[in-house]
Protein backbone atom coordinates (compact mmCIF):
# COMPACT_ATOMS: atom_id res chain seq x y z
CA UNK A 1 0.00 0.00 0.00
CA UNK A 2 1.43 3.39 -0.97
CA UNK A 3 1.72 6.25 1.44
CA UNK A 4 -1.43 8.29 1.84
CA UNK A 5 -3.71 5.57 0.36
CA UNK A 6 -7.06 5.09 2.05
CA UNK A 7 -7.48 2.09 4.36
CA UNK A 8 -8.71 -1.19 2.95
CA UNK A 9 -12.13 -0.69 4.51
CA UNK A 10 -12.88 2.57 2.67
CA UNK A 11 -12.92 4.00 -0.82
CA UNK A 12 -12.88 7.50 -2.26
CA UNK A 13 -16.05 8.50 -4.11
CA UNK A 14 -15.74 11.18 -6.79
CA UNK A 15 -18.26 14.02 -6.39
CA UNK A 16 -18.59 17.57 -7.65
CA UNK A 17 -16.84 18.73 -4.49
CA UNK A 18 -13.97 17.17 -2.53
CA UNK A 19 -13.64 13.35 -2.61
CA UNK A 20 -15.81 11.62 0.00
CA UNK A 21 -14.63 8.54 1.88
CA UNK A 22 -17.29 5.79 1.96
CA UNK A 23 -17.10 2.90 4.39
CA UNK A 24 -17.83 -0.43 2.68
CA UNK A 25 -17.08 -2.75 5.57
CA UNK A 26 -19.54 -5.63 6.05
CA UNK A 27 -22.42 -4.94 8.42
CA UNK A 28 -21.04 -7.50 10.86
CA UNK A 29 -17.97 -5.32 11.46
CA UNK A 30 -19.89 -2.13 12.22
CA UNK A 31 -20.67 -1.17 15.79
CA UNK A 32 -23.26 1.12 17.34
CA UNK A 33 -22.71 2.11 20.94
CA UNK A 34 -26.37 3.01 21.69
CA UNK A 35 -27.62 -0.27 20.23
CA UNK A 36 -24.97 -2.22 22.14
CA UNK A 37 -26.01 -0.58 25.41
CA UNK A 38 -29.67 -1.23 24.60
CA UNK A 39 -29.01 -4.90 23.94
CA UNK A 40 -26.95 -5.17 27.12
CA UNK A 41 -29.80 -3.63 29.12
CA UNK A 42 -32.29 -6.03 27.53
CA UNK A 43 -30.01 -8.97 28.33
CA UNK A 44 -29.76 -7.93 31.98
CA UNK A 45 -33.52 -7.34 32.16
CA UNK A 46 -34.39 -10.81 30.87
CA UNK A 47 -31.55 -12.73 32.52
CA UNK A 48 -31.78 -11.20 35.99
CA UNK A 49 -34.99 -13.02 37.09
CA UNK A 50 -33.55 -16.32 35.85
CA UNK A 51 -30.29 -15.68 37.69
CA UNK A 52 -32.25 -14.88 40.87
CA UNK A 53 -34.20 -18.12 40.48
CA UNK A 54 -31.03 -20.18 40.08
CA UNK A 55 -29.35 -18.52 43.08
CA UNK A 56 -32.43 -18.78 45.29
CA UNK A 57 -32.84 -22.48 44.49
CA UNK A 58 -29.50 -23.16 46.18
CA UNK A 59 -30.62 -21.70 49.52
CA UNK A 60 -32.64 -23.08 52.38
CA UNK A 61 -35.70 -21.22 53.58
CA UNK A 62 -33.81 -19.18 56.18
CA UNK A 63 -31.08 -18.06 53.79
CA UNK A 64 -33.74 -17.24 51.21
CA UNK A 65 -34.89 -14.30 53.34
CA UNK A 66 -31.77 -13.44 55.31
CA UNK A 67 -29.09 -13.27 52.61
CA UNK A 68 -28.46 -11.12 49.56
CA UNK A 69 -30.90 -12.21 46.89
CA UNK A 70 -28.54 -11.98 43.91
CA UNK A 71 -25.72 -14.10 45.29
CA UNK A 72 -25.18 -17.50 46.80
CA UNK A 73 -25.22 -18.18 50.53
CA UNK A 74 -22.56 -20.05 52.47
CA UNK A 75 -24.46 -23.34 52.18
CA UNK A 76 -25.33 -25.00 48.87
CA UNK A 77 -28.72 -26.69 49.26
CA UNK A 78 -29.81 -27.19 45.67
CA UNK A 79 -29.75 -30.99 45.71
CA UNK A 80 -31.48 -31.24 49.07
CA UNK A 81 -34.11 -28.78 47.85
CA UNK A 82 -34.69 -30.84 44.70
CA UNK A 83 -35.05 -34.01 46.76
CA UNK A 84 -37.52 -32.33 49.09
CA UNK A 85 -39.56 -30.99 46.16
CA UNK A 86 -40.05 -34.50 44.74
CA UNK A 87 -40.75 -36.12 48.13
CA UNK A 88 -42.98 -33.49 49.74
CA UNK A 89 -46.64 -34.46 50.13
CA UNK A 90 -46.07 -37.98 48.78
CA UNK A 91 -44.28 -36.75 45.67
CA UNK A 92 -47.21 -34.81 44.26
CA UNK A 93 -44.84 -32.48 42.38
CA UNK A 94 -43.77 -35.33 40.09
CA UNK A 95 -47.42 -35.94 39.24
CA UNK A 96 -47.90 -32.25 38.51
CA UNK A 97 -44.90 -32.33 36.20
CA UNK A 98 -46.30 -35.34 34.33
CA UNK A 99 -49.70 -33.64 34.07
CA UNK A 100 -48.08 -30.52 32.63
CA UNK A 101 -46.13 -32.57 30.09
CA UNK A 102 -49.26 -34.40 28.96
CA UNK A 103 -51.31 -31.21 28.73
CA UNK A 104 -48.58 -29.37 26.82
CA UNK A 105 -47.60 -32.15 24.40
CA UNK A 106 -51.14 -33.24 23.52
CA UNK A 107 -52.50 -29.69 23.30
CA UNK A 108 -49.54 -28.28 21.37
CA UNK A 109 -49.40 -31.22 18.98
CA UNK A 110 -53.13 -31.22 18.33
CA UNK A 111 -53.37 -27.45 17.99
CA UNK A 112 -50.42 -27.35 15.59
CA UNK A 113 -51.81 -30.10 13.35
CA UNK A 114 -55.25 -28.47 13.24
CA UNK A 115 -53.66 -25.08 12.52
CA UNK A 116 -51.54 -26.57 9.73
CA UNK A 117 -54.51 -28.26 8.07
CA UNK A 118 -56.78 -25.22 8.36
CA UNK A 119 -54.02 -22.82 7.32
CA UNK A 120 -53.25 -24.90 4.24
CA UNK A 121 -56.93 -24.99 3.31
CA UNK A 122 -57.30 -21.24 3.66
CA UNK A 123 -54.14 -20.58 1.67
CA UNK A 124 -54.37 -23.08 -1.18
CA UNK A 125 -57.97 -24.24 -1.58
CA UNK A 126 -60.72 -22.18 -3.15
CA UNK A 127 -64.14 -22.45 -1.52
CA UNK A 128 -67.07 -20.20 -0.69
CA UNK A 129 -66.72 -18.23 2.53
CA UNK A 130 -62.93 -18.55 2.72
CA UNK A 131 -62.30 -14.84 3.21
CA UNK A 132 -65.06 -14.61 5.81
CA UNK A 133 -63.56 -17.49 7.76
CA UNK A 134 -60.13 -15.90 7.70
CA UNK A 135 -61.62 -12.60 8.89
CA UNK A 136 -63.24 -14.46 11.80
CA UNK A 137 -59.87 -15.99 12.65
CA UNK A 138 -58.22 -12.56 12.65
CA UNK A 139 -60.98 -11.21 14.87
CA UNK A 140 -60.68 -14.08 17.33
CA UNK A 141 -56.98 -13.34 17.78
CA UNK A 142 -57.95 -10.01 19.34
CA UNK A 143 -60.17 -11.68 21.99
CA UNK A 144 -58.25 -12.31 25.24
CA UNK A 145 -58.15 -15.97 26.18
CA UNK A 146 -59.18 -15.15 29.75
CA UNK A 147 -62.43 -13.64 28.44
CA UNK A 148 -63.39 -17.05 27.02
CA UNK A 149 -62.56 -19.07 30.12
CA UNK A 150 -65.92 -18.68 31.89
CA UNK A 151 -68.03 -19.45 28.76
CA UNK A 152 -65.78 -22.46 28.14
CA UNK A 153 -66.29 -23.58 31.73
CA UNK A 154 -70.08 -23.42 31.33
CA UNK A 155 -69.94 -25.40 28.08
CA UNK A 156 -67.72 -28.12 29.51
CA UNK A 157 -69.78 -28.22 32.68
CA UNK A 158 -72.90 -29.08 30.68
CA UNK A 159 -71.20 -32.18 29.24
CA UNK A 160 -69.54 -33.24 32.51
CA UNK A 161 -65.89 -32.63 31.65
CA UNK A 162 -65.03 -30.25 34.50
CA UNK A 163 -62.22 -31.47 36.76
CA UNK A 164 -60.84 -33.81 34.11
CA UNK A 165 -57.73 -33.51 31.90
CA UNK A 166 -59.97 -32.93 28.87
CA UNK A 167 -61.15 -29.67 30.44
CA UNK A 168 -57.62 -28.32 29.93
CA UNK A 169 -56.74 -30.08 26.68
CA UNK A 170 -59.85 -29.42 24.57
CA UNK A 171 -59.84 -25.59 24.85
CA UNK A 172 -56.11 -25.57 24.12
CA UNK A 173 -56.58 -27.34 20.79
CA UNK A 174 -57.87 -24.15 19.20
CA UNK A 175 -55.12 -21.69 18.28
CA UNK A 176 -56.29 -18.79 16.08
CA UNK A 177 -52.84 -17.22 16.08
CA UNK A 178 -51.27 -20.52 15.04
CA UNK A 179 -53.82 -20.86 12.24
CA UNK A 180 -52.97 -17.36 11.04
CA UNK A 181 -49.24 -18.13 11.03
CA UNK A 182 -49.74 -21.36 9.10
CA UNK A 183 -51.97 -19.68 6.54
CA UNK A 184 -49.40 -16.94 5.90
CA UNK A 185 -46.58 -19.49 5.80
CA UNK A 186 -48.37 -21.90 3.45
CA UNK A 187 -49.05 -19.16 0.90
CA UNK A 188 -45.37 -18.93 0.00
CA UNK A 189 -43.87 -22.20 1.25
CA UNK A 190 -46.14 -24.61 -0.63
CA UNK A 191 -45.47 -24.79 -4.38
CA UNK A 192 -48.55 -24.51 -6.58
CA UNK A 193 -46.83 -26.46 -9.36
CA UNK A 194 -46.30 -29.46 -7.08
CA UNK A 195 -49.94 -29.37 -6.01
CA UNK A 196 -51.15 -29.25 -9.61
CA UNK A 197 -48.82 -32.09 -10.60
CA UNK A 198 -50.14 -34.22 -7.74
CA UNK A 199 -53.76 -33.53 -8.73
CA UNK A 200 -53.00 -34.47 -12.34
CA UNK A 201 -51.55 -37.75 -11.09
CA UNK A 202 -54.84 -38.44 -9.30
CA UNK A 203 -53.82 -37.80 -5.70
CA UNK A 204 -56.56 -36.79 -3.26
CA UNK A 205 -56.48 -33.52 -1.36
CA UNK A 206 -55.86 -35.19 1.98
CA UNK A 207 -52.96 -37.20 0.56
CA UNK A 208 -51.55 -34.09 -1.12
CA UNK A 209 -51.53 -32.29 2.18
CA UNK A 210 -49.70 -35.02 4.13
CA UNK A 211 -47.27 -36.14 1.43
CA UNK A 212 -46.39 -32.81 -0.18
CA UNK A 213 -47.69 -29.70 1.57
CA UNK A 214 -46.99 -30.73 5.14
CA UNK A 215 -43.34 -31.45 4.37
CA UNK A 216 -42.90 -27.98 2.89
CA UNK A 217 -44.73 -26.47 5.87
CA UNK A 218 -42.58 -28.30 8.43
CA UNK A 219 -40.58 -25.24 9.63
CA UNK A 220 -43.75 -23.23 10.10
CA UNK A 221 -45.38 -26.19 11.84
CA UNK A 222 -42.52 -26.39 14.33
CA UNK A 223 -42.82 -22.64 14.94
CA UNK A 224 -46.49 -22.96 15.83
CA UNK A 225 -45.73 -26.08 17.89
CA UNK A 226 -43.15 -24.21 19.94
CA UNK A 227 -45.39 -21.20 20.53
CA UNK A 228 -48.31 -23.40 21.56
CA UNK A 229 -46.09 -25.58 23.75
CA UNK A 230 -44.83 -22.55 25.67
CA UNK A 231 -48.34 -21.12 26.05
CA UNK A 232 -49.81 -24.40 27.29
CA UNK A 233 -46.91 -25.19 29.61
CA UNK A 234 -47.22 -21.77 31.27
CA UNK A 235 -51.03 -21.75 31.28
CA UNK A 236 -52.37 -20.93 34.73
CA UNK A 237 -55.84 -19.38 34.61
CA UNK A 238 -57.55 -22.08 32.51
CA UNK A 239 -56.54 -25.06 34.70
CA UNK A 240 -57.18 -22.97 37.81
CA UNK A 241 -60.81 -22.55 36.76
CA UNK A 242 -61.34 -26.03 35.32
CA UNK A 243 -59.64 -28.19 37.95
CA UNK A 244 -60.31 -28.62 41.66
CA UNK A 245 -58.64 -31.98 42.34
CA UNK A 246 -54.90 -31.49 43.10
CA UNK A 247 -54.01 -34.75 41.33
CA UNK A 248 -54.92 -33.10 38.00
CA UNK A 249 -53.04 -29.85 38.65
CA UNK A 250 -50.30 -28.70 36.29
CA UNK A 251 -47.10 -27.31 37.79
CA UNK A 252 -48.29 -23.70 37.59
CA UNK A 253 -51.42 -24.28 39.69
CA UNK A 254 -49.64 -26.68 42.03
CA UNK A 255 -46.84 -24.25 42.83
CA UNK A 256 -49.41 -21.48 43.32
CA UNK A 257 -51.20 -23.65 45.89
CA UNK A 258 -47.92 -24.23 47.75
CA UNK A 259 -47.22 -20.52 47.66
CA UNK A 260 -50.68 -19.79 49.09
CA UNK A 261 -50.02 -22.24 51.93
CA UNK A 262 -46.67 -20.58 52.63
CA UNK A 263 -48.24 -17.12 52.71
CA UNK A 264 -50.93 -18.37 55.08
CA UNK A 265 -48.30 -19.15 57.70
CA UNK A 266 -48.98 -21.75 60.37
CA UNK A 267 -45.60 -23.44 59.97
CA UNK A 268 -45.80 -23.60 56.17
CA UNK A 269 -43.21 -20.90 55.53
CA UNK A 270 -40.68 -23.59 54.62
CA UNK A 271 -42.63 -24.10 51.40
CA UNK A 272 -41.11 -20.93 49.94
CA UNK A 273 -37.85 -22.71 49.12
CA UNK A 274 -39.84 -25.55 47.54
CA UNK A 275 -41.79 -23.10 45.40
CA UNK A 276 -38.60 -21.48 44.14
CA UNK A 277 -36.84 -24.79 43.44
CA UNK A 278 -39.95 -26.24 41.82
CA UNK A 279 -40.17 -23.20 39.56
CA UNK A 280 -36.59 -23.75 38.42
CA UNK A 281 -37.23 -27.42 37.68
CA UNK A 282 -40.37 -26.60 35.72
CA UNK A 283 -38.54 -24.43 33.19
CA UNK A 284 -35.86 -27.00 32.35
CA UNK A 285 -38.00 -29.15 29.98
CA UNK A 286 -39.26 -26.04 28.23
CA UNK A 287 -35.72 -24.71 27.81
CA UNK A 288 -34.54 -28.03 26.37
CA UNK A 289 -37.45 -28.12 23.91
CA UNK A 290 -36.76 -24.54 22.83
CA UNK A 291 -33.06 -25.22 22.23
CA UNK A 292 -33.85 -28.36 20.23
CA UNK A 293 -36.43 -26.61 18.03
CA UNK A 294 -34.71 -23.24 17.79
CA UNK A 295 -33.32 -23.66 14.28
CA UNK A 296 -36.73 -24.69 12.96
CA UNK A 297 -38.33 -21.78 14.78
CA UNK A 298 -35.95 -19.26 13.20
CA UNK A 299 -36.38 -20.61 9.69
CA UNK A 300 -40.13 -20.81 10.16
CA UNK A 301 -40.36 -17.15 11.08
CA UNK A 302 -38.20 -16.10 8.17
CA UNK A 303 -39.58 -18.09 5.26
CA UNK A 304 -43.25 -17.50 5.90
CA UNK A 305 -42.97 -13.73 5.94
CA UNK A 306 -40.84 -13.22 2.80
CA UNK A 307 -42.10 -13.30 -0.76
CA UNK A 308 -40.11 -15.49 -3.12
C-alpha positions as CSV (number, residue, x, y, z in Angstrom):
1,X,0.0,0.0,0.0
2,X,1.4,3.4,-1.0
3,X,1.7,6.2,1.4
4,X,-1.4,8.3,1.8
5,X,-3.7,5.6,0.4
6,X,-7.1,5.1,2.0
7,X,-7.5,2.1,4.4
8,X,-8.7,-1.2,3.0
9,X,-12.1,-0.7,4.5
10,X,-12.9,2.6,2.7
11,X,-12.9,4.0,-0.8
12,X,-12.9,7.5,-2.3
13,X,-16.0,8.5,-4.1
14,X,-15.7,11.2,-6.8
15,X,-18.3,14.0,-6.4
16,X,-18.6,17.6,-7.6
17,X,-16.8,18.7,-4.5
18,X,-14.0,17.2,-2.5
19,X,-13.6,13.3,-2.6
20,X,-15.8,11.6,0.0
21,X,-14.6,8.5,1.9
22,X,-17.3,5.8,2.0
23,X,-17.1,2.9,4.4
24,X,-17.8,-0.4,2.7
25,X,-17.1,-2.8,5.6
26,X,-19.5,-5.6,6.1
27,X,-22.4,-4.9,8.4
28,X,-21.0,-7.5,10.9
29,X,-18.0,-5.3,11.5
30,X,-19.9,-2.1,12.2
31,X,-20.7,-1.2,15.8
32,X,-23.3,1.1,17.3
33,X,-22.7,2.1,20.9
34,X,-26.4,3.0,21.7
35,X,-27.6,-0.3,20.2
36,X,-25.0,-2.2,22.1
37,X,-26.0,-0.6,25.4
38,X,-29.7,-1.2,24.6
39,X,-29.0,-4.9,23.9
40,X,-26.9,-5.2,27.1
41,X,-29.8,-3.6,29.1
42,X,-32.3,-6.0,27.5
43,X,-30.0,-9.0,28.3
44,X,-29.8,-7.9,32.0
45,X,-33.5,-7.3,32.2
46,X,-34.4,-10.8,30.9
47,X,-31.6,-12.7,32.5
48,X,-31.8,-11.2,36.0
49,X,-35.0,-13.0,37.1
50,X,-33.5,-16.3,35.9
51,X,-30.3,-15.7,37.7
52,X,-32.2,-14.9,40.9
53,X,-34.2,-18.1,40.5
54,X,-31.0,-20.2,40.1
55,X,-29.4,-18.5,43.1
56,X,-32.4,-18.8,45.3
57,X,-32.8,-22.5,44.5
58,X,-29.5,-23.2,46.2
59,X,-30.6,-21.7,49.5
60,X,-32.6,-23.1,52.4
61,X,-35.7,-21.2,53.6
62,X,-33.8,-19.2,56.2
63,X,-31.1,-18.1,53.8
64,X,-33.7,-17.2,51.2
65,X,-34.9,-14.3,53.3
66,X,-31.8,-13.4,55.3
67,X,-29.1,-13.3,52.6
68,X,-28.5,-11.1,49.6
69,X,-30.9,-12.2,46.9
70,X,-28.5,-12.0,43.9
71,X,-25.7,-14.1,45.3
72,X,-25.2,-17.5,46.8
73,X,-25.2,-18.2,50.5
74,X,-22.6,-20.1,52.5
75,X,-24.5,-23.3,52.2
76,X,-25.3,-25.0,48.9
77,X,-28.7,-26.7,49.3
78,X,-29.8,-27.2,45.7
79,X,-29.8,-31.0,45.7
80,X,-31.5,-31.2,49.1
81,X,-34.1,-28.8,47.8
82,X,-34.7,-30.8,44.7
83,X,-35.0,-34.0,46.8
84,X,-37.5,-32.3,49.1
85,X,-39.6,-31.0,46.2
86,X,-40.0,-34.5,44.7
87,X,-40.7,-36.1,48.1
88,X,-43.0,-33.5,49.7
89,X,-46.6,-34.5,50.1
90,X,-46.1,-38.0,48.8
91,X,-44.3,-36.8,45.7
92,X,-47.2,-34.8,44.3
93,X,-44.8,-32.5,42.4
94,X,-43.8,-35.3,40.1
95,X,-47.4,-35.9,39.2
96,X,-47.9,-32.2,38.5
97,X,-44.9,-32.3,36.2
98,X,-46.3,-35.3,34.3
99,X,-49.7,-33.6,34.1
100,X,-48.1,-30.5,32.6
101,X,-46.1,-32.6,30.1
102,X,-49.3,-34.4,29.0
103,X,-51.3,-31.2,28.7
104,X,-48.6,-29.4,26.8
105,X,-47.6,-32.1,24.4
106,X,-51.1,-33.2,23.5
107,X,-52.5,-29.7,23.3
108,X,-49.5,-28.3,21.4
109,X,-49.4,-31.2,19.0
110,X,-53.1,-31.2,18.3
111,X,-53.4,-27.5,18.0
112,X,-50.4,-27.3,15.6
113,X,-51.8,-30.1,13.4
114,X,-55.2,-28.5,13.2
115,X,-53.7,-25.1,12.5
116,X,-51.5,-26.6,9.7
117,X,-54.5,-28.3,8.1
118,X,-56.8,-25.2,8.4
119,X,-54.0,-22.8,7.3
120,X,-53.2,-24.9,4.2
121,X,-56.9,-25.0,3.3
122,X,-57.3,-21.2,3.7
123,X,-54.1,-20.6,1.7
124,X,-54.4,-23.1,-1.2
125,X,-58.0,-24.2,-1.6
126,X,-60.7,-22.2,-3.1
127,X,-64.1,-22.5,-1.5
128,X,-67.1,-20.2,-0.7
129,X,-66.7,-18.2,2.5
130,X,-62.9,-18.6,2.7
131,X,-62.3,-14.8,3.2
132,X,-65.1,-14.6,5.8
133,X,-63.6,-17.5,7.8
134,X,-60.1,-15.9,7.7
135,X,-61.6,-12.6,8.9
136,X,-63.2,-14.5,11.8
137,X,-59.9,-16.0,12.6
138,X,-58.2,-12.6,12.6
139,X,-61.0,-11.2,14.9
140,X,-60.7,-14.1,17.3
141,X,-57.0,-13.3,17.8
142,X,-58.0,-10.0,19.3
143,X,-60.2,-11.7,22.0
144,X,-58.2,-12.3,25.2
145,X,-58.1,-16.0,26.2
146,X,-59.2,-15.1,29.7
147,X,-62.4,-13.6,28.4
148,X,-63.4,-17.0,27.0
149,X,-62.6,-19.1,30.1
150,X,-65.9,-18.7,31.9
151,X,-68.0,-19.5,28.8
152,X,-65.8,-22.5,28.1
153,X,-66.3,-23.6,31.7
154,X,-70.1,-23.4,31.3
155,X,-69.9,-25.4,28.1
156,X,-67.7,-28.1,29.5
157,X,-69.8,-28.2,32.7
158,X,-72.9,-29.1,30.7
159,X,-71.2,-32.2,29.2
160,X,-69.5,-33.2,32.5
161,X,-65.9,-32.6,31.6
162,X,-65.0,-30.2,34.5
163,X,-62.2,-31.5,36.8
164,X,-60.8,-33.8,34.1
165,X,-57.7,-33.5,31.9
166,X,-60.0,-32.9,28.9
167,X,-61.1,-29.7,30.4
168,X,-57.6,-28.3,29.9
169,X,-56.7,-30.1,26.7
170,X,-59.8,-29.4,24.6
171,X,-59.8,-25.6,24.8
172,X,-56.1,-25.6,24.1
173,X,-56.6,-27.3,20.8
174,X,-57.9,-24.1,19.2
175,X,-55.1,-21.7,18.3
176,X,-56.3,-18.8,16.1
177,X,-52.8,-17.2,16.1
178,X,-51.3,-20.5,15.0
179,X,-53.8,-20.9,12.2
180,X,-53.0,-17.4,11.0
181,X,-49.2,-18.1,11.0
182,X,-49.7,-21.4,9.1
183,X,-52.0,-19.7,6.5
184,X,-49.4,-16.9,5.9
185,X,-46.6,-19.5,5.8
186,X,-48.4,-21.9,3.5
187,X,-49.1,-19.2,0.9
188,X,-45.4,-18.9,0.0
189,X,-43.9,-22.2,1.3
190,X,-46.1,-24.6,-0.6
191,X,-45.5,-24.8,-4.4
192,X,-48.5,-24.5,-6.6
193,X,-46.8,-26.5,-9.4
194,X,-46.3,-29.5,-7.1
195,X,-49.9,-29.4,-6.0
196,X,-51.2,-29.3,-9.6
197,X,-48.8,-32.1,-10.6
198,X,-50.1,-34.2,-7.7
199,X,-53.8,-33.5,-8.7
200,X,-53.0,-34.5,-12.3
201,X,-51.5,-37.7,-11.1
202,X,-54.8,-38.4,-9.3
203,X,-53.8,-37.8,-5.7
204,X,-56.6,-36.8,-3.3
205,X,-56.5,-33.5,-1.4
206,X,-55.9,-35.2,2.0
207,X,-53.0,-37.2,0.6
208,X,-51.5,-34.1,-1.1
209,X,-51.5,-32.3,2.2
210,X,-49.7,-35.0,4.1
211,X,-47.3,-36.1,1.4
212,X,-46.4,-32.8,-0.2
213,X,-47.7,-29.7,1.6
214,X,-47.0,-30.7,5.1
215,X,-43.3,-31.4,4.4
216,X,-42.9,-28.0,2.9
217,X,-44.7,-26.5,5.9
218,X,-42.6,-28.3,8.4
219,X,-40.6,-25.2,9.6
220,X,-43.8,-23.2,10.1
221,X,-45.4,-26.2,11.8
222,X,-42.5,-26.4,14.3
223,X,-42.8,-22.6,14.9
224,X,-46.5,-23.0,15.8
225,X,-45.7,-26.1,17.9
226,X,-43.2,-24.2,19.9
227,X,-45.4,-21.2,20.5
228,X,-48.3,-23.4,21.6
229,X,-46.1,-25.6,23.7
230,X,-44.8,-22.6,25.7
231,X,-48.3,-21.1,26.1
232,X,-49.8,-24.4,27.3
233,X,-46.9,-25.2,29.6
234,X,-47.2,-21.8,31.3
235,X,-51.0,-21.8,31.3
236,X,-52.4,-20.9,34.7
237,X,-55.8,-19.4,34.6
238,X,-57.6,-22.1,32.5
239,X,-56.5,-25.1,34.7
240,X,-57.2,-23.0,37.8
241,X,-60.8,-22.6,36.8
242,X,-61.3,-26.0,35.3
243,X,-59.6,-28.2,38.0
244,X,-60.3,-28.6,41.7
245,X,-58.6,-32.0,42.3
246,X,-54.9,-31.5,43.1
247,X,-54.0,-34.7,41.3
248,X,-54.9,-33.1,38.0
249,X,-53.0,-29.8,38.7
250,X,-50.3,-28.7,36.3
251,X,-47.1,-27.3,37.8
252,X,-48.3,-23.7,37.6
253,X,-51.4,-24.3,39.7
254,X,-49.6,-26.7,42.0
255,X,-46.8,-24.2,42.8
256,X,-49.4,-21.5,43.3
257,X,-51.2,-23.7,45.9
258,X,-47.9,-24.2,47.7
259,X,-47.2,-20.5,47.7
260,X,-50.7,-19.8,49.1
261,X,-50.0,-22.2,51.9
262,X,-46.7,-20.6,52.6
263,X,-48.2,-17.1,52.7
264,X,-50.9,-18.4,55.1
265,X,-48.3,-19.1,57.7
266,X,-49.0,-21.8,60.4
267,X,-45.6,-23.4,60.0
268,X,-45.8,-23.6,56.2
269,X,-43.2,-20.9,55.5
270,X,-40.7,-23.6,54.6
271,X,-42.6,-24.1,51.4
272,X,-41.1,-20.9,49.9
273,X,-37.9,-22.7,49.1
274,X,-39.8,-25.6,47.5
275,X,-41.8,-23.1,45.4
276,X,-38.6,-21.5,44.1
277,X,-36.8,-24.8,43.4
278,X,-40.0,-26.2,41.8
279,X,-40.2,-23.2,39.6
280,X,-36.6,-23.8,38.4
281,X,-37.2,-27.4,37.7
282,X,-40.4,-26.6,35.7
283,X,-38.5,-24.4,33.2
284,X,-35.9,-27.0,32.3
285,X,-38.0,-29.2,30.0
286,X,-39.3,-26.0,28.2
287,X,-35.7,-24.7,27.8
288,X,-34.5,-28.0,26.4
289,X,-37.5,-28.1,23.9
290,X,-36.8,-24.5,22.8
291,X,-33.1,-25.2,22.2
292,X,-33.8,-28.4,20.2
293,X,-36.4,-26.6,18.0
294,X,-34.7,-23.2,17.8
295,X,-33.3,-23.7,14.3
296,X,-36.7,-24.7,13.0
297,X,-38.3,-21.8,14.8
298,X,-35.9,-19.3,13.2
299,X,-36.4,-20.6,9.7
300,X,-40.1,-20.8,10.2
301,X,-40.4,-17.2,11.1
302,X,-38.2,-16.1,8.2
303,X,-39.6,-18.1,5.3
304,X,-43.3,-17.5,5.9
305,X,-43.0,-13.7,5.9
306,X,-40.8,-13.2,2.8
307,X,-42.1,-13.3,-0.8
308,X,-40.1,-15.5,-3.1
